[in-house]
Amino acid sequence: MSETTASLRRKISSAGDLQSVVRTMKSLAASSIGQYEKSLSALADYNRTVELGLSVCFRGASSAAFMVTGETQQTDTGELSAVVFGSDQGLVGQFNDVVADYAMKTLATLPGRPQVWAVGERVHARLTDAGLPSVGLFGVPNSVKAITPLIDRILVESEAGRSSNEGVAPLYLFYNRPGSGPVYAPVSQRLLPLDENWRLKLAELPWPTGNLPEIMGDSGTTLRALIREYLFVSLFRACAESLASENASRLAAMQRADKNIDELLEDLNRTFHSLRQSGIDEELFDVISGFESLSVEEQ
């Protein structure tokens, strides 16, 4: 079917409208990346404070005292908990496939039956399609302020699952982290049980001033409170980095779409102008032919 100038105008108009939407989404994605990067920068300061507090607790505590917190005793329950961060929305390329595949391959090498919480409907669907149904589904936060309520829910769910067991079942995090080369890369972190090497490393952390603080009250209560803050910081960082990666992936997809629309518009405009010029040439040819015919008749 041959194109007409009217149909080409409609296509050019539709492509222009689509490009406006794509460029708006590019701006939103870039703005979102900025806010999540700022939250990660602020979180680094808070994480430093938590680590210093844990350092003070660990300096005078032995490994036995560390075990009393109930966060390092792994039990052979046959279960393995994992939180996989993905997305609710599309237009993110292979974002959900990459983290889901990485999580499934990693969990397959670990002992125990996986109990998975999915953050995001699309990664939840990807895990379910692959035969790894999740035991819980959380919505993806749409802003930095919405991350904290999500992390609180995850902590409540995980603590409820551990309350019936003595000790701690392994808990892993899987998410995409922004990369310097690729847009993002999948990573994992074992959140529980806490690591003895991690404790020793924090115990040797230098204090920023010459006067070491002292713990007031029950040291065990203080230690448990700081460990919960450590868990909160780890989950918050994973969520924020996943959201930054998601928007970076969406930004890259929108940039590709914008480029493709530019090429399409260039082709459509070229075709439109060529067809319009052909129509003008035909009209001029008809005028000249008519003029010549009239001239011959007058002679």
N, C-alpha and C positions, 0 to 999 in steps of 0.2 A: 504493500500500500504506500503510495507516494505521499510525501509530506506536503502540507500546505503552510502558508505563512501564518494562518490562524492557529493551527495545531502547534507549530513551532513556538509561537508567542506564549501559548498556554504552558508548554514544557519549560520554556525559559523562566516564566513567572513561578512555576512550581519549584524549579530548581533553586531559584533565588530565595523563595520562602524557606525551603529546607536548609539552605546555607545559613540563613539567619538563625534558625533553631540550633544548628550545629555550633555556630560561633557563640551563641548564648551558653550552651552547655560547656563549651571550652572555657569560657570565663568563669562559670560556676565551679568547674573542676579545679581550675588553677587557684581560685579563691579558697576552696576547701582544703587543698593541699597546704596552703599557707597556714591556716588555723590549726591543722593537726601537727604541723611541724613546730609551731609555737608552743603547743601543749606539750610536746615531747621535750622541748627545751626547758620548760618550766618543771616538768616532771623529773628531769635530771637533777635539779636542785633539791627537790623533795626526796628523791631516792638517796642522794648523798647524806641528807639528814638522817634518814632511816638507817642507813649503813653505819653511820657514826654511833647512833644509839645502840645498834646491835653489837658494834665493836666493844662498847663499854660493858655490855652484858656478858659478852664472851670472854673478856679479859680475865675475869675472876671465876669463870665457870668451867667446869671440867666437861668431858664428853658425856659423862653420866648425867650431869645436870642438863645438858643439851637434850638428851634423850627423853628426859622427864616431860618436856613440852608436848610430847605426843605427836610431833611432826616428822620424826625421823625413823620411827619404828615401822618398817614395811611388813605387812602381814600377807600370808599366802592365801588370799581369798579367791584366787582364780579370776579376779576382775582387774581391768585396767581402764582408767578414766582418761578421757581426752576431750579437749575443747578445740574445735576447728572454726576459725574465723573466715567468713566468706562475704558474699554480698546478697542483698535483697533485689537489687536492680540489675538490668542488663547493660549492654553497650560497654562491656569491660574486657572484651576479647577472651582470652583463655584464663582469666584470673581465677575463677572457681575451679576449673578443671585442673590447673596446676597445683593448687594447694590440696585439693581432694586426692589427687593421685599420689602426691607426696605423703600425705597422712596415711593413706591405705598401705603404701609400700613400707613405711616405717612401722606402723602398727603390726603388720604381718610378721615382722622380725622380732617382736617383743612377746614375752610370755604373758598369758592371761587373756581372758575374753574382753574385748574392748567395749566400753560403755561410752558412747560419744554424744557430746552436746554440740549442736551445730549453731553457729551464729550467722544467720542469713538463709533465706528460703532457697536460693539457687544452689548454694553449696550443700544444703540439706538434701535437695533433690538429686544432686550429683552423687552424694554418698549413698543414698537409698537405691538409686539405679545400679550402683556398683555392688549392691548386696551388703552394705554396711549401714543399716538403719540406725538413726540416732535416737537416743532416749529422751532428748529434749531439744527444743528449737527456740532460739532467741532472735528477736528482731535486731537488725543492724542500726546502731545509733545514727542519727542524721545531723548531729552536732557534737562539739566537745562536751557541752553540758550534759548530754544524754549518755555519755560513756559511763559516768559514775553509777547511775542507777542500774545499768546493765551489769557492771562488775559486782555490785552488791548482790544482785540476783544470782549470778554465777557462784559467788562465794557461799551464799545460803544453800544453794542446791548441792554443791560439793560437800559442804559441812554436814548436810542432812544425810548424804550418802555414806559419810564416814562415821557418823555417830553410832551406828549399829555394829561397827567393827572395832576391835582393839588394834591400835596402831593406825597406819596410813597406807591405803592402796595407792599405787603410782598414779600421778596426774600429769598429763602432758599437754602442752599448747602447740598448735599448728597454725601458722599464719604466713602471709606474704610480707616481706620486709622491703622497703624501698632500696634500690641498688644504685650504684654509681654508674655502672655500665648498662645492664638491662634495666627496664623500668622497675622490676621487682624480682625477688627470688624467694622461694618457700623456705621457711626455717622451722625448727622445733625447739622446745625447751621443756625439760623435766622440771616441773614446779614442785612436786612432792614425790617421795619424801625428800626432805632437805639433806644437803650433802655435807659430810664431815669436813671435806677439804674446803668447802665454802666457808664453814665456821672458822676454820683455822686461818684462812686468808683474811677474814674480817677482824679476827682477834689481833692480827698484826698490823691492822690499818693505823697509820700514824694520826694522832690527834692534832688538830690545827693549832692548838694553843699549848702553853706549857703546863696548864693545870687540868688534870683529868677530873671529870665530873663523877659524882657518886649517885648510886641508885637509891632513891627514897622508897621505903615500903618493901613489899614483897617482890623480890627479883624475878621470881617465876611468872608472876602476873605481868610485870613489865615486859619480860621477854616474849610472852605469848602475844601481847598487844603489838609489839614491834614486828613479830613474825607475820601477824595478820596484815600489817601495813606493807610488809615486803611482798606478800601475796597480792595485795591490792595493786601495788606499783607494777608488778610483773604483768598482771592481767591488763591493767590500763595501758601499759606500753605496747603490749601485743595488739590490743584493739586499735589504738591510735596509729600504729605502724601499718596495720591492715587497711585502715580507712585511707591513709595517705597513699598506699599502694593502689587501692581501688580507684581513687580519683586520678592518680598518675596514669593508670591503665586506660581509664575513660578519656583522659586528655589526649593520650596517644591515639586512641581510636578516633576521636573527633578530629584530630589533626589530619589523619589519613582520609577521613570522610570529607573534610574541607578541601583537601587537595584534589580528591576525585571529583567533587562537585565543580571545582574551578575548571578542571579539564573538560568535564561534561558541558559546562556553560560555554567554554571556548569553542567546543565543537558545534554546539547548537547555534551559537551566534554566527559562526562561520557558515553553517548550512543555511541559516535564515537569510543572511546578507547575500549569499550566492543565489538562493531561490528568488529573493526580492529583485536582485539585479537582472536575473533571467526574465522575470516578469516585466521589468521596465524595458529591457531590450526587445521583448516581443511586442510591447505596446508601441515602441518607437518604430519597429519594423512595419507594423500595421499602418501607422500614420504615414510613413514614407511610401509604402506600397499604394495606399489610397491616393496620396498626392500625385504619384506618378501616373496612376490610372486616370485621374481627373485631367492631368496635363495632356495625356494622349487623346482623350475624348475632345478636348477643346481644339486640338489641332485638326 
